[in-house]
Amino acid sequence: MTMRMYAQRKGLRLEQASVRLRHRKIHASDCTDCETKEGLVDEMTREITLVGDLSADERAKLLEIADKCPVHRTLHSEVRVTTRLID
């Protein structure tokens, strides 16, 4: 959605954008760039397909914009979960 809104605003010829996301747990010891070193960490692989008459620079900019979407930013930020029991 963020990429599509950007493309519309900039007049880019983006016809379709699709995202495939895979999630799995991996051992932290197998992750060379993870802060966590023990147990399991979540790994997400995102594959983006852009359809349209786009230059290499436009495609690169759309990938940059994809990293600015609210969901992506939330997943990369510190997350605090508070649980309360309500009677």
N, C-alpha and C positions, 0 to 999 in steps of 0.2 A: 504494500500500500504506500509506504514511504517513497519507494522508487518510482511508482506510477505517478504520484502527486508531483514529484520533482520533475519527471519527464514532461508532464503536461505543462507545468509552469515554465519550463525552459524551451518548450516546443520541440522536444526530441521525438523522433519517429519510433517510439517504443510501441509495438503492437501487442505484445504479451510478455509477461514475466511470470515465471513459476519457480517455486522453491521446494526443494526436497530436503527434509531434515531427518537425520538418523541419530539416535541416541543409544549409547551403551555405557556400561561401567567397565573401566579398565583398572588394572593394578597401578597404584601410584608409582611403584618402583619401575614400571615400564614407561613412565612419562618423564621425559628429560627436561621439560620446561614447566612442570607443575610445582607449585609451592608445597603442596601436600606430598609427603614422602612415604606415608604408610596407609594401608587400607585401600579403598577404592575411590576413584574420582569419576565424575561424569564426563563423558566425551560426546560432543555433538559435532556432526559433520553436516555442513550446509552446502548444497549444490544449487546454484542459481542458473536458470536458463533465461536468456533475453532474446526475444524475437523482434526483429525490425531492422530497418536500414540505419544502423548505428555505426559510428566510427569507433576505432579502438579507444580513443580518448573519451568518447561518450560512454562506452562500456565500462571503462575504468572508473569514471566518475559515478556511474550508477552503483558499482560495487562499493565505492567509498560511502555513498549515501545509504546503502543497505546496512552498513555498520553503525549508522546513526539512528536507526529506527528504535522506538521505545522498548521493544521486547529485547533486542540485541543489547542495548545499554543496560537493561535490568539484569540480564543474565551475566554480564561482565562486572556488575557492581557487587559490593558486599550486600548480602541478603540476611536480614534478621527476621526470624519467624517468632511471633509471640502467640501462645496458645492460652485461651482462657476457657474454663468450664462455666457455662451459663445454666443456671437452674430455671 
